[in-house]
Amino acid sequence: MKTQTRQLVVAIEEIKTQGYTVISDFLPAAQRQAVKALLARINGQFLGRNNFEGAKTERIYSLLGYDKVIQDIVEDERIMAICDEFLEANYLLTTSQSICLHPGETPQPWHADDVFYSIPRPRPMVALSTIVAIDDFSAVNGGTEIIPGSHLWSDEEIAGDYREGGSERDSSFAERMQSQSITLEIPAGACVVFAGNTLHRGGENHSKAPRQALSNQYCQPWARTIENFFLSLPRALVREMSPRLQSLLGYSVLSPFMGQVSGSHPLKALDPDYLPPVSRLDQ
Ligand SMILES: O=C(O)CCC(=O)C(=O)O
């Protein structure tokens, strides 16, 4: 059994009790600068298409496909150790995205990231999220707002969240959430790690500068992932990734045979010469 550092023990305990923890010294300056340079290069393509994505928010999905620096963050040892604690072996990456809130962005609807899974709440964790601050987060620039303890709430307690248009329509719901929430005012380079069932939202950006972040999220190996990485990431790119990243992307089998490819291990499908059996008939 691996020994856990004091920081890890505290992080795990905080996630269990309050639904989230903050790792303040998560990204060294050089790595943060590399992320900033990447985002400067690839931003400017996609604005959100609804109030959830944010009309003044840019998101780039499958972010780990763009640069090794993101891949290293996805498989950061501290995050993997927290995933090991809360998720079953062979857990998956469910999304990897950048989130850039531009000035004038309004608050996001309150939500939990694992809302897709129809297992009654309160329930064990199906997913675990991270948000890495690439700029300082404050109450002025839209720092993430989170409701401590909401990971333990029932379906009745969260009724009215964004799925029902509640946070926009029902002002008493919004007021109730607001009164129990805190804004994460964290320095650039810090990372908040939270249970996928914790209620939170991106805040309002009334500053004059963008607020950049990235979010890698993980889920149980038996849960459907938010992103379909099999289609978004070319196999040639995945072939160059570490075995652990390949596994996180679904090139793994949950025993005895979930995730198999025509009866074979999915890693075989990364072979440049791989042809699915169904296509071999045409040869
Ligand atoms: O940008 C943030 O602070 C939170 C974003 C978020 O919760 C999401 O998009 O699911």
The ligand as an SDF file (V2000), in Angstrom:
LIG
                    3D

 10  9  0  0  0  0  0  0  0  0999 V2000
  -15.3540   28.1420  -14.8400 O   0  0  0  0  0  0  0  0  0  0  0  0
  -15.6330   27.7810  -13.6860 C   0  0  0  0  0  0  0  0  0  0  0  0
  -15.2100   28.3500  -12.6820 O   0  0  0  0  0  0  0  0  0  0  0  0
  -16.5560   26.6190  -13.4820 C   0  0  0  0  0  0  0  0  0  0  0  0
  -16.9400   25.9380  -14.7770 C   0  0  0  0  0  0  0  0  0  0  0  0
  -17.8390   24.7850  -14.5730 C   0  0  0  0  0  0  0  0  0  0  0  0
  -18.2330   24.4580  -13.5020 O   0  0  0  0  0  0  0  0  0  0  0  0
  -18.2730   24.0020  -15.7300 C   0  0  0  0  0  0  0  0  0  0  0  0
  -18.1910   24.4660  -16.8610 O   0  0  0  0  0  0  0  0  0  0  0  0
  -18.7940   22.8790  -15.5210 O   0  0  0  0  0  0  0  0  0  0  0  0
  1  2  2  0
  2  3  1  0
  2  4  1  0
  4  5  1  0
  5  6  1  0
  6  7  2  0
  6  8  1  0
  8  9  2  0
  8 10  1  0
M  END
$$$$
